[in-house]
Amino acid sequence: MKNKYLFEVKVLPRDVILDVQGRAVTKSLHDNGHLQLKNMRIGKYFEVEIEAETEEKAELDLKKMIDFVLVNPLIEKYQYERLSK
Amino acid sequence: MKILITRFLGTNCDRDVYQWLEQRGHQVSWAWYQDRFSFEGVDAVVIPGGFSYGDYLRSGALAAKTPVMDSVAEFVKRGGPVLGICNGFQILCERHLLPGSLLRNESGRFVDSWVELEVERPSSFFLNRPLGKNNIKIPVAHGDGRYFVEAQELEELQQRQQIWFQYQNNPNGSVANIAGVTSEDGKVCGLMPHPERALFDWMGSADGGLFL
């Protein structure tokens, strides 16, 4: 019997990487009066629905997909967690 | 030489590369991204520029995970030479056939201009003739050309002569002004500039004709 498992994956540029997008958005917000904004880094958010027999199997599959293509560890860092819908 | 040119959905420099290689006297044919190839009798593969998979997720990330790239990886394992131009360079990095990664340009802007490249590694499979000069003039056109590699790895690249070209005037913030790199044996090469756009003097430079 298969169940549907929902995960979220949050990806950000590694700290050592210059985040050009974050910098551009910060500047725009500063130009528009948000001078208290000290820093912003922008990344990606994935909502992933996996069909599997157990949560462990679903998580294993997710980890495989993350390592396979979703995240490039040279330039990105990430975290994921199961969502209970 | 018999050369295969890969094509992904979103590749748009394929026909220019075809003409460039044909003008240089090579026998060229296509390699469709969904197909695998044995590469028997193939002398080299060129991965042209463009916007494969719309640059979705990360430039070159999805194209790196295709049957044709499985074949290219196998070809490289067997000592086959591969050249990646612009998006092709991004694809080779995502496939880990070359070290590093290409990030958004430091300016945040798409850069479209001529650049002077200092040739750091004078001998590789794809550029292997006495140039009679230190620099070559080739155009760049990219939004994600900032080459990145960790400090430790950069040192190793320098030691192993894997830095192929450096920009005289860095247009994108690449670490160490790197415009192109090669594998240690010089058979797998990647560069952000477009040599196929510098084939005849009327184009602005004929230095692309120095390759192959």
Contacts between the chains, C-beta under 8 A, distances in Angstrom:
chain1	res1	chain2	res2	distance
A	16	B	150	7.8
A	17	B	103	6.7
A	17	B	148	6.9
A	18	B	103	7.7
A	18	B	106	6.5
A	18	B	173	7.1
A	20	B	103	7.6
A	20	B	104	4.5
A	20	B	105	7.1
A	20	B	106	6.4
A	20	B	107	7.8
A	20	B	108	4.6
A	21	B	104	6.7
A	21	B	108	7.4
A	23	B	108	7.3
A	24	B	108	5.1
A	68	B	65	7.0
A	69	B	57	7.0
A	69	B	61	5.9
A	69	B	62	7.0
A	69	B	64	7.7
A	69	B	65	5.5
A	70	B	57	7.4
A	72	B	58	5.9
A	72	B	61	6.9
A	72	B	94	7.1
A	72	B	101	6.1
A	74	B	100	7.3
A	74	B	101	5.0
A	74	B	148	7.3
A	74	B	149	7.8
A	74	B	150	7.5
A	75	B	101	5.0
A	75	B	103	6.4
A	75	B	148	6.3
